[in-house]
Amino acid sequence: MPECFEDLSIVDVLSSPDGRLVRVRGWVALRREMGGLIFLLIRDGSGYIQAAAKRGVTPPEAFERARGVSLESAVAVYGAVRSDS
């Protein structure tokens, strides 16, 4: 993992500013694909958060991993925080 990413629980990510680089570990509660987008609902002991992978933006290997992940798989997701609002 690159050193610029911080390991955080989901509850801590939810109160983080946009742009913060984080790694979240948890389990896949839901996965859905819509065209070139894959959405993963990740859960840990503190809550739920959505992660998104977009074809052409997400590295191809990571996009294919997101596409193939099954429910209840243990995952580590890296990225920048972005609020829904």
FENCOR-V251743 format. One record per residue. N is the residue number from 1. RES is the residue in three letters. PSI is psi in whole degrees, -180 to 180 (999 if undefined). Layout:
# FENCOR-V251743
n=N res=RES psi=PSI
n=N res=RES psi=PSI
This chain:
# FENCOR-V251743
n=1 res=MET psi=132
n=2 res=PRO psi=144
n=3 res=GLU psi=-17
n=4 res=CYS psi=-11
n=5 res=PHE psi=138
n=6 res=GLU psi=136
n=7 res=ASP psi=120
n=8 res=LEU psi=153
n=9 res=SER psi=162
n=10 res=ILE psi=-42
n=11 res=VAL psi=-34
n=12 res=ASP psi=-35
n=13 res=VAL psi=-39
n=14 res=LEU psi=-23
n=15 res=SER psi=12
n=16 res=SER psi=152
n=17 res=PRO psi=152
n=18 res=ASP psi=142
n=19 res=GLY psi=-16
n=20 res=ARG psi=134
n=21 res=LEU psi=121
n=22 res=VAL psi=162
n=23 res=ARG psi=130
n=24 res=VAL psi=135
n=25 res=ARG psi=139
n=26 res=GLY psi=-156
n=27 res=TRP psi=148
n=28 res=VAL psi=116
n=29 res=ALA psi=-27
n=30 res=LEU psi=143
n=31 res=ARG psi=132
n=32 res=ARG psi=150
n=33 res=GLU psi=134
n=34 res=MET psi=98
n=35 res=GLY psi=-122
n=36 res=GLY psi=17
n=37 res=LEU psi=139
n=38 res=ILE psi=130
n=39 res=PHE psi=131
n=40 res=LEU psi=129
n=41 res=LEU psi=115
n=42 res=ILE psi=139
n=43 res=ARG psi=149
n=44 res=ASP psi=-170
n=45 res=GLY psi=-11
n=46 res=SER psi=-12
n=47 res=GLY psi=-161
n=48 res=TYR psi=149
n=49 res=ILE psi=150
n=50 res=GLN psi=136
n=51 res=ALA psi=146
n=52 res=ALA psi=142
n=53 res=ALA psi=127
n=54 res=LYS psi=126
n=55 res=ARG psi=135
n=56 res=GLY psi=-18
n=57 res=VAL psi=-48
n=58 res=THR psi=138
n=59 res=PRO psi=140
n=60 res=PRO psi=-42
n=61 res=GLU psi=-42
n=62 res=ALA psi=-39
n=63 res=PHE psi=-44
n=64 res=GLU psi=-35
n=65 res=ARG psi=-43
n=66 res=ALA psi=-38
n=67 res=ARG psi=-35
n=68 res=GLY psi=-4
n=69 res=VAL psi=143
n=70 res=SER psi=164
n=71 res=LEU psi=143
n=72 res=GLU psi=9
n=73 res=SER psi=142
n=74 res=ALA psi=131
n=75 res=VAL psi=159
n=76 res=ALA psi=124
n=77 res=VAL psi=129
n=78 res=TYR psi=144
n=79 res=GLY psi=-176
n=80 res=ALA psi=137
n=81 res=VAL psi=135
n=82 res=ARG psi=122
n=83 res=SER psi=158
n=84 res=ASP psi=-23
n=85 res=SER psi=999
